């Protein structure tokens, strides 16, 4: 009897600044540049969570704390362009090509 290896579905929860989030939501942006600290793989899912403030604003601290809007985008990674092939990417960064699966607005908004 052959045992099949069952792979657990990988889902990455990622914060996303308001402007790029809206561009993905509207369908104008179909890729995202990320530092590859999660070892992204084709076929995995990313869940973008929109923040009220940008990362630059939040690094300044109060009153710009991490606060989510309640909007989420679930997308599948369809292609990954890595830095190893050149193309001007810094070492450790990748371009994720995305296929949007779900657009969602949640009543629950978390603040951290």
C-alpha positions, 0 to 999 in steps of 0.5 A, spaced: 500 500 500 502 506 498 501 512 502 500 519 500 503 525 503 497 530 504 500 537 504 497 542 509 494 548 505 499 554 506 495 561 508 500 567 509 496 573 512 499 579 510 498 586 512 497 591 506 497 599 506 491 602 503 493 604 496 496 598 494 490 594 497 485 598 493 489 597 487 489 589 488 481 590 490 480 594 483 483 589 479 489 594 477 494 590 481 496 583 479 502 582 483 506 584 489 513 585 491 515 582 498 521 580 502 521 572 502 521 571 509 516 566 508 519 562 503 512 563 498 511 557 494 506 557 487 499 555 489 499 557 496 494 563 498 495 570 501 490 573 505 491 581 505 489 585 510 488 592 509 491 597 514 488 604 516 495 607 516 501 605 511 507 602 514 511 608 514 506 612 518 506 606 523 513 606 524 512 613 527 508 611 532 502 614 536 497 616 533 498 611 527 498 604 530 496 598 527 489 598 526 485 594 520 479 596 516 476 589 516 477 588 508 481 582 506 483 579 499 484 572 498 489 570 492 493 564 490 500 565 488 500 563 481 508 565 479 514 567 483 519 571 480 525 571 484 532 576 485 536 570 483 534 571 476 536 578 476 531 583 473 533 588 478 530 585 485 534 586 491 536 579 494 531 576 498 525 579 495 520 576 490 514 578 485 508 574 487 503 574 481 496 573 484 489 570 482 484 574 486 479 569 489 475 572 494 474 580 496 471 580 503 469 586 508 468 584 515 464 587 521 470 585 525 475 590 525 481 588 530 486 593 532 493 591 535 
